[in-house]
Structure formats: structure tokens, C-alpha cells
């Protein structure tokens, strides 16, 4: 069992450090908070979303829990306008590929947790004033028997 229920946050941040061009990694409480605090771009926000609870055993004393972590890439391209967003997508593409390479199948090496798997984000991309936020959700299985 992990000592810190939210210990994956630091591990995710460390895993994403060093991606070329990323200027900051934020850890806001929610997507709404992220929209207010994303000061620089390109940047990444790591947000604990929820637990998805699976099967239980032992009369409910243990359950399979999937911690859900949203990794949101923020990019900015002043030349991208509503009628042509190619430039901003082209700028984001290498960073998206690097995030996916680093997170999909990554084993955090924390007792009780398994590898990260990508899941449907449940949140669409967002844009405002030349900025684009691209969300990717990753789940990490934990056998919960607290």
C-alpha cells in the first residue's frame, strides 16, 4: 500500500520533466483552476480527477481502484486563428507524442500500483486567445485494502 494516497502526482511530474519546450508543470485542483493558473505555454498541468472503483473482494474490505490522472498540455501560437489552427496543432504534436511515450505503460514502481493506461479523458480540448489545452487521461490500478 502506498504511504501517500496522492503520491503518484510527484511521480508523474518527475516523469514529464525534461520534455523539450515545456516551461512549467502545474498541479491545480481542477480543470477550472487550471484555466486560471496556466500562465506560461507550453506547459503541462497534472490533475487528480477521481477514483474509478472496480470489483471488490473480502466482503468489501478490498477493492480494485483506478486512480485517474489528467495530463493537460497547454500550447500557444499567436498565429492560430479560428479559421486555421494548423500551426498550433503542429506545435503541439511532438509534445503530445512525448507525453504519450512517457505515460502509456509507465510503471511508477510504487507498492500496490500497476502500470498507467490511457483512458478516455471525458474532457474535450479547450481554447482561448491563441492557447490550446489538450487533455489526456491516464489510469493507474491500485488494490485498495486499507
C-alpha positions, 0 to 999 in steps of 0.5 A: 500500500502506498504511504501517500494516497496522492503520491503518484502526482510527484511521480508523474511530474518527475516523469514529464520533466525534461520534455523539450519546450515545456516551461512549467508543470502545474498541479491545480485542483481542477480543470477550472483552476487550471484555466486560471493558473496556466500562465506560461505555454507550453506547459503541462498541468497534472490533475487528480480527477477521481477514483474509478472503483472496480470489483471488490473482494473480502466482503468489501474490505478490498477493492480494485481502484483506478486512480485517474490522472489528467495530463493537460498540455497547454500550447500557444501560437499567436498565429492560430486563428479560428479559421486555421489552427494548423500551426498550433496543432503542429506545435503541439504534436511532438509534445503530445507524442512525448507525453504519450511515450512517457505515460502509456505503460509507465510503471511508477514502481510504487507498492500496490500500483500497476502500470498507467493506461490511457483512458478516455479523458471525458474532457474535450480540448479547450481554447482561448486567445491563441492557447490550446489545452489538450487533455489526456487521461491516464489510469493507474490500478491500485488494490485498495485494502486499507 
